Amino acid sequence: MQSTDLGNKESGKIWHRKPSPATRDGIIVNIIHNTSDYHPKVLRFLNVAFDGTGDCLIAGDHQGNIYVFDLHGNRFNLVQRTAQACTALAFNLRRKSEFLVALADYSIKCFDTVTKELVSWMRGHESSVFSISVHASGKYAITTSSDTAQLWDLDTFQRKRKLNIRQSVGIQKVFFLPLSNTILSCFKDNSIFAWECDTLFCKYQLPAPPESSSILYKVFAVTRDGRILAAGGKSNHLHLWCLEARQLFRIIQMPTKVRAIRHLEFLPDSFDAGSNQVLGVLSQDGIMRFINMQTCKLLFEIGSLDEGISSSAISPHGRYIASIMENGSLNIYSVQALTQEINKPPPPLVKVIEDLPKNKLSSSDLKMKVTSGRVQQPAKSRESKMQTRILKQDLTGDFESKKNELPDGLNKKRLQILLKGYGEYPTKYRMFIWRSLLQLPENHTAFSTLIDKGTHVAFLNLQKKYPIKSRKLLRVLQRTLSALAHWSVIFSDTPYLPLLAFPFVKLFQNNQLICFEVIATLIINWCQHWFEYFPNPPINILSMIENVLAFHDKELLQHFIDHDITSQLYAWPLLETVFSEVLTREEWLKLFDNIFSNHPSFLLMTVVAYNICSRTPLLSCNLKDDFEFFFHHRNNLDINVVIRQVYHLMETTPTDIHPDSMLNVFVALTKGQYPVFNQYPKFIVDYQTQERERIRNDELDYLRERQTVEDMQAKVDQQRVEDEAWYQKQELLRKAEETRREMLLQEEEKMIQQRQRLAAVKRELKVKEMHLQDAARRRFLKLQQDQQEMELRRLDDEIGRKVYMRDREIAATARDLEMRQLELESQKRLYEKNLTENQEALAKEMRADADAYRRKVDLEEHMFHKLIEAGETQSQKTQKWKEAEGKEFRLRSAKKASALSDASRKWFLKQEINAAVEHAENPCHKEEPRFQNEQDSSCLPRTSQLNDSSEMDPSTQISLNRRAVEWDTTGQNLIKKVRNLRQRLTARARHRCQTPHLLAA
């Protein structure tokens, strides 16, 4: 077996020579992780997981270091340091280089083994995650803690669903069935449910197991095809469920050594199409047994009582088994090497018998003839008598060897020969040889009964007398001593029992049953007659030792006698501690290899030999303290010399003083139940028990009374303290009052001083304020003066700007007047044109009327000539003639009125233009009235003076009046515009005339 220490290396080779695992253990390599710091220590591996190919695995230790081991490439790499212990691992994700790790802070992280970077960080659990199950596609993962299970999407690393349960029902495990879309959830009340992954619909629930074999399930395993579920717990029974039929179809009972099942896992096979037949069962003793479910036969096992397994993982293709040992190391097993004996081909059906040489005598010389009827007896040869004698001698030798035969195929004589040759047993097989030499029955049921009785009253306060640093070691020692006390009452009063049992407890702390039976066997055989003088040391045993010492070294014994050193000082400390105080671990193991392989008197002879081999330093000791120190501490002594001396004493000691004549031969513990141990004075033990009970009762009474007195004293003390506190409080209040008064007086003095200072400050502030006000007034006056100067400058600028604007406005007004004059002239021409057109139209109308009138007159004259005889019509003609004459007169009157209206408008426009020009030239003069006297107004022509309505035709008069109104309206609008222009010009001129007066003011 090769061993690899990772040390502080981050990468390297797993093994340095080609591994060749042995068939008996199948170990390819043992991997340990020791630090090379100032204080070296072992970093224990906690979890391991294979990837999808089965050739790579990851493992994490309790400090958060995660390694990847490539078994195909023979390389290991440190891929992450999480700085906290990992509680679960998963390496079969969709992306082959990524893995999931659950940490002690209840979080789950995803890392990449190639880039060594954090891919995602998932939170949500409130307790430690102990299981990670990945879907066959690698897309989903289920993380399980004691209170919840959560379904994660590994593409987005988001939580999809969460399984919440009642507080009273805990979760055992939630996982995906292989190669399916089903989730199996197992709870602590033995209920098992199957769910659809996508919809989380409950597909079915398994029924409860029968009451005759009901166990609380703790561990589960499923075959590769997802058809069979194996479940186990704190029992040696295994339940096999058929998930297709949803029923329990088989119960397998493991060997009696198995009391609880810690882990289950099926061993894959490439040729079973997923219906795995081999199941690995890890029990409480640290041994993982692989059984065939069909034949119920044990195929092979890994681990041992000395090197137990805490957890295991099997590669998907079934080639490797990775196991984390109880000592924290990691073992890689080869399944091929472990199954080599199982997979051997059957022996050939045809065998050939060959003749031996004639000079050799053997059983083949007896020839038998085979016939069809009966078998004939072989013929005796001459050497048959000699052969008979040899057989008789062999029978005697067989009888001798049967006495030395041990369980598991070992022979005591051969072991003794091996021990004398090498001085000790091989470390790897020492525990196995001890179990065979002591013929331990391994009574699990009887031992469980003793353990179930709990901690014995005598060892409740064991840690006070023996403060052991390791809590686990103290707990195992307490359980072992309690089991011994429950087995026999004498051990509850044996003061040296912890010293006797401690080295065995430390050696077998991982297997308490073996530890108990080794100590019990030691007490029954090597501690014979130790309790006959209880509670005193065994005087008879010590006398045997002293007699042997007197025979072999009288000088040393005389030296002990001269200095008053008895056997209770030079022999009893070695016996009650079984040499654990004076020997190292390796020396002690070597010594007990010889003690367990020989007669019980060998232990007593070892005490004598130890003294004889140490005679030189002992003869130089003269003080009792020196002797006590010598027999309670390690000394510079070769244990091999001591052992040779023991064998010499065993052979040379006379029979009359030899301890083997007074001690019985070795007797093993009985199978099934432990023997009754009563080799002690019962009346003394009973008396001591009664006395101890009486003393305990008296002590309880005393404690109760003392508690009562202490309570009363506490009350009195409390009252006194309260009174003292009250007086002190009153004194403090009085002192506080005086202090407050003094403080008030001081505060008043300070207040007066502060007021005086405040008044002075106020005066200073008032003076400063006055100065500031005066400065502000002067600054304000200066500001006003500056503002006035700025205003004057602004007015000067404004006047200049006004003058400039006035000149520009005058020029613009002149231009406007010119434009207006041009407009008026254009309007005048337009009016003249319109008037001409109107006159022409009127003339045309009048001509048309005259032509019509002439035609009518001509017609009438023609009619008059024709109808001259009609006198009645003469008057009508005359009237018509008059009407025509009247129309002609009215037309001439309208023409005259139109001419007069045009003349009046022209005159008015001329007057207005002249007045505007005059006003523009002399703006400061008072505006003159438009008409100076009555004559000006009378100069205007009046249409009414010329029109004589009585002389015009009504229609002609209406037409003329309408045109006159239109002309008057146009003229009035023009007049209004000219007046507005005059008013604006007058206002501006008046403003300019007033500006010099303001400046003068």
Secondary structure, DSSP 8 states (H G I E B T S, - for coil): -EEEE-TT-SEE-S-SS-----TTT-EEEEEE-B--SSS--B--EEEEEEBSSSSEEEEEETTSEEEEEETTTTEEEEEEE-SS-EEEEEB--SSTTEEEEEETTS-EEEEETTT--EEEEE---SS-EEEEEE-TTSSEEEEEESSEEEEEETTTTEEEEEEE--TTS-EEEEEE-TTSSEEEEEETTS-EEEEETTT--EEEE-----GGG---EEEEEE-TTS-EEEEEESSSEEEEEETTTTEEEEEEE--TT---EEEEEEE--TTTTT---EEEEEETTS-EEEEETTT--EEEEE--SSS-EEEEEE-TTSSEEEEEETTS-EEEEEHHHHTTTTT-----S--------TTS--GGGS---B-SS-B------TTHHHHHHHHHHHHHHHHHHHHHB-GGG-BHHHHHHHHHHHSS--GGGHHHHHHHHHT----HHHHHHHHHT-S-GGGTTHHHHS--S-HHHHHHHHHHHHHHHHH-GGGGS-TTHHHHHHHHHHHSTT-HHHHHHHHHHHHHHTTTTTTTTTTS--HHHHHHHHHHHHHH-HHHHHHHHHTT--HHHHTHHHHHTTTTTTS-HHHHHHHHHHHHTS-THHHHHHHHHHHHHTHHHHHT--SHHHHHHHTTS--S--HHHHHHHHHHHHHHS-TTT-GGGTS-------SSS------S-HHHHHHHHHHHHHHHHHHHHHHHHHHHHHHHHHHHHHHHHHHHHHHHHHHHHHHHHHHHHHHHHHHHHHHHHHHHHHHHHHHHHHHHHHHHHHHHHHHHHHHHHHHHHHHHHHHHHHHHHHHHHHHHHHHHHHHHHHHHHHHHHHHHHHHHHHHHHHHHHHHHHHHHHHHHHHHHHHHHHHHHHHTTT-GGGHHHHHHHHHHHHHHHHHHHHHHHHHHHHHHHHHHHHHHHHHHHHHHHH-TTS----S--SHHHHHTS--HHHH--TTTS-HHHHHHHHHHHHHHHHHHHHHHHHHHHHHHHHHHHHHHHHHHHHHHH-
